[in-house]
Amino acid sequence: MKRVSFIVAAAALMFVGSPEAAERKPLFQDHTVLKAVLTAPIAQTYAQRSSDVRLYHPGQWTYIDADGESQRLDVSTRIRGNFRREYCELPPIRLNFKKSQVKGTLFAGQDKLKLVSPCQNGLESQQKLLLEYLAYRTLEILTDYSFGTRLIRLSYVDTDDKKKSWTDLVFVVEDDSDVAKRLKIDKVRVASNQFEQLDRPTTALAELFQLLISNHDYSVLKGPDDEYCCHNSEMFTRKEAADKRIPIPFDFDMSGLVNANYASPPAHLPIRLVRTRFYRGLCQPDDVMQDTVAHMLSKKNEILSLFENQEDLSRLTRNRSLSYVGEFFEILEDEAAFQEEVLDRCRGRDRLDNMLAAEAEAAKD
């Protein structure tokens, strides 16, 4: 028992930030649902979805603080995103606060924030929004190398009266520059990654997490054409190990956990449905995979409780998601299943073997 506890404790250390890491900023220190109102020219903002030039539109952000008092901030809004910007009835937007105005408030330190909203009106889209939020929260449980999130019950008021007011659950995402400051790491802009340039423990965890939520819409090696690496994975390095890159995943709407009606797996994979798990991660040394699995299993109950206790999930969505996430942990707990569904499918086995052989040879010198 002591041996198992030691392995779990040692594994956990690989996924926490440096001892000098700071706390998340106030907005992301609490997971209670924030109540807010966005008053802005919403229709004008949405109208720029297909425009090459998308402008910020001034508005106001009013929220209820911890004391139950109403607080008002100036904010500008701009449509953002790629696929969802074009496809969704309610596209995602970016909030731009005034740094000088947010001092001493819940939004202290915030400047530009990504706001993720349901794709369409209606309960089904709202449930899928919650599942994407829970995917982010799951990664937060697993590692400090994650984006913070905050769920908001947001009322939209269009100042031009072109859209009727409505209220939705949405969430905001911690800015990548704040992640870098918090963890004392540096964001890097590169065209691509080579296998040996990736930090092994954090890459193994990121890719097993993608298997947990059944997300095939990512890469840790390259980005879309004419964009920085990597697709739905931001790259960072530690100052003391600048030659090793740490992937932090984001954007999970294409995952099987969310199961959006527009999601489909990449054509080159031998699966038809996004809810079918198919591991496409890189091969890792045995000890790295063992430590990563031990760490994830140590967080199993906390992750399942996250889904169990999310009040706004419908009973059907809760039960389906609990079953789906539970199936992932069954794979980790079954040695034969893990061998078949993960180790036998990982990419780059020959390259990993050559890298390990070279490292062993260098250690002799």
N, C-alpha and C positions, 0 to 999 in steps of 0.2 A: 504493500500500500504506500509506503514511504517513497519507493522508487517511482511509482506512478505519479504521486504528488510532485516529486522533484521534476519529472519530465514536463508536466503541465506548467509548473512555475517557470521553468527554463524557457519553454516555448512561448509563454506569454510575454517574456521580456523582449522577444524579437519584434513584437508588433506594437510596442509603446514608443512614444517619442523620447527624445533625449531628456536627461534629468533637468535640463534648463528649460524644457518646454513650458510654454505659458498656458493659462486657461483659455478656453474659448471666450470670445467677447460676450457681453451680457445677453444679447439676443439669443445666443445659442447655448447658454448655460442651463436653460429650463426647457422642458418639453411639454408644459401645459399649453393648451390651445390659446393663442392670442386672438383677441377680437379687434378688428380694425375696419376702417372705411377708407376707400380710395375715391376721392372726388377729382375727376380729371376729364379731359376730352377723350373718352375711351373710344368712341366711334372713329375719331381722327387717327388715333393710335393704331387701331386695327386696320384702317384703310391703307396703311403703308406696308401691308404684308408682302406685296409683290414689288415694292419699290427698291431700287438700288441705293437710294439715299433715304435713311429712316431717321427722322428728327425726334428730339425729346420734346414732350409737351408738358407744360407746367401744371401742377395740381396740388392737392393737399392730402396728407396721410394723417388720419386721426385714429388713435388706438387707446385702449383701456390699460392703464398701468397696474402694477401689483397692488396698489392701494385703492383700486377701483375708480381712479380719477381719469378723466379724458385728457389726452395730450395731443397736440396738433403740430405737425411738421410740414414744411414745404417739401415737395417731391416732384420730380419730373419722370415721365414714363416714355418708354420707347419699345416697340415691338422687337422681338429677338428670336433666335432659333433658326433651324434649318428646315427639316421636314415638317415639324409641327407648326411652324410659322405659316407654311403654305397650306397645309392640310386641315388644321383644326379650326373649328368654328370659334373657339376661344383660345387664340394663340398665346404662347408665353410672352411675358414682357420683362423689361429690366427697369428697376426702380433706381433713381439717382437722387440721393439725399445730399443736403448741404452739410459738409463736415463740421462747420462752425456751429450749426444749429443743433446737431444731435448730441453735443457734449453734455454729459450729466444725465442723459436719458437712457432708456432701454436700448436705443439704437446707437449708443456711443461707439465710435470707431467705424460705423458703417458709411459707405460711400455709394457704390453701385452694387445692387443685389439682384440676382436672378430670382424671378418669381415664376413658379411652376403652377399652372392651373389645369383643371379638367379640360380635356380636348373638346368635349361637346357639352351641351346642356343635358341634364338628366342624371338620375341616380346611378346608372351603370358606369358612366364616365367618372362620377365622383368616387365610386368604389375603386376604380382603377388608379385614380390619383392617389388615394390612400395607400394602395399597395406599392406604388412607386416610392412614396414617402417612407413606408416601412422597409423597403429595400435599402434606402440610405441609412435608416436607423439601425438596421441589422449590421451593416458595415461599421457603423460607429461603435457598436457593441464589440465587434471583433478586433478593431484596431484604432489607434489614434490617427493612423494614416487614412483619414476619411474626411469627407466634407460634412460639416455640421448642417443641420436643418432645423426649421421651426415651422410648425403647423399653425395656420392662421385661418380663422373664420372671417372671410373678407367680404364686405359689402361694396359693390361697385356703383358709383353714381356718375353718370355721364353729364358733364356740365353743358353739353350742347343739346341735351334732351333727345338725342337721336336713338338712344338705346334705353329701354326700361331698366330701372335699377334691379339688381339681383344680388344674391349672396351665395358664395361657394366656399368650400374648404380648399385652400391652396397651401403651398409651402414655399419658403425662401431657402436659398442655399448659400452657405458660407463662401465668400470670395476666395479664389485660389491664392491671392496675395496674403490673405489673413491666415490661410492654412500654412503657408511658408513661414510667416512670422511666428505663428504659434509653435510650430515644431522645429524651428531653427534649421530649416532646410531651404534650398534654393530651387525655384522653378527653372527648368531648362527648356529651351526651344531647339529642337533637333529635327532633322528630316526623317530619321529612322533610328531604330535601335538594332544592335547586333545581340545575339543570344547572350554572349559573355558580358555585355554591358549592363545587364539587368541584375538588380539586387535579388538574390534567390529567395530568401524568406518572404519578403513583401510581395514578390511576384507570385509565388506559390499561393499565398493567401488570397491575393486579388483574383487569381484565376479559379481557385476553388470556390470563392464567393460567387463568381459568375456562373459556376455550375449550380450552386445552391439556388439561385434565382432563375437559372436556365436562360442566361443572356448570351446570345451569339453575336451581338452587334457591338463588337469591340475589338481592339487589337493592342498589344503591348509592343509591337514591332514597327508599325507604320501608321500614318494617318491617311485620310482621303487625299486624292490627287490635289497637288498644289497647296496642301495644308501641312502644318507642323504635326509631328508625331505627338500623340498617337490617337487613334480613333476611340473617342469616348474614354480616354485614359490620359490624365495629366501627368507629366513627368517631372520628378524632383530629384535632387541629390543632397546628400549630407556633406557638410564641409570637410569632414574627416575622411570621406570616401567618395570623392567627387567623380570617380570613374565608374561608380555603380548607380544606376538609375532606379528610382522607386515609382512604380505606377500607382496612381490613385484613381479608381474608377468613378464614373459619373454617367448620368442619363440612362435610366433603366426601363423606359417605357416600352422598349421592344422585347423585354424579357418574358419568359413563360409565366413567371409569377404574376405579372401585370396582365398579360394576355390581351393586349389591345387588339381591337378588330382590324387594325391596319398592319399588325406585326406578322412577319413571316421569316423563317430561317433563311440564311444565305443559300443560294442555289447550289453551291458546291458541297453542302453537307447532305448526308444520306438520311435526312429526316424531313417530314412534311409539316409538322406542327411545332410552334415555338415552345410549347410545354414539354416536348420531348427533350430530355437532357442529353447532350452530346458533348463530352469534354474535348476542348480544342486548345488546352493550355500546353505550355512547354514542359518537357520532362525536367525533373529536378532530382538532386541526389536523394537517396533513400532517407537519410537522417532529416533532411529538410521537410520532406513530405510527411514523415512520421511526426515530427514536432508540430507541423501545421495542423494535421488531423487531430492530434491531442489537444491543441489549443481550441480548435473549433468545437470539438466535443465537450470541452469544459464550459463552453458558452451555450450549449444546446438549450438548457432549461430557460435561460434568460431570453434567448431569441424566441422560443415558443411562447413564453409569457408575454413578450412584446405584442405578438399577434392576438393572443388570447384576450389581452386587456385593452386593445384599441377600441374605444367605445363606439366610434362612428362606423365601424365595419358592420355590415349586415350579418345575420346569423349564417346565411349561406356562404358569403364571402369568407367569413372567419373560419368556418369549418373546412372549406376547400383549401384555403391557404395553409392552415395548420397541417392538414393531411399532406399537402404538397411539400412543405418545408420538412415535415417529418420523414418523408421518403428520402430526402437528401441525407439526413443523418443515418438512416438505415444503410445507405451505401457506405458511409464512413465506418459504420460499426461492423460491417460484413466484409471480412478480408477478401473473400472470393469475388464479391461484387465490386469492391474497390479496385481489385486487380483488373477485372474485365472492363469496367466503365471508366476508369481513370488511367491507371498505369499503362494498360495496353493501348490506349488511345492517345497518349501524350505525344507531342511533336518534338522532333530533334533528338531522339535517343542516341544516335550515332555521334552527333555533335557533342552532346553532354559527355558521353564516354570518353571522347578525345580530349575534352577540356579537363576532365577529372584526371586522366592519365598524365596530361601535361603538368597539372598542378602537383601531382604526386611526385613526378620526376624532379620538378623544380624544388620541392621540399627536401630532396636528398642532398642538394648542393649546399 
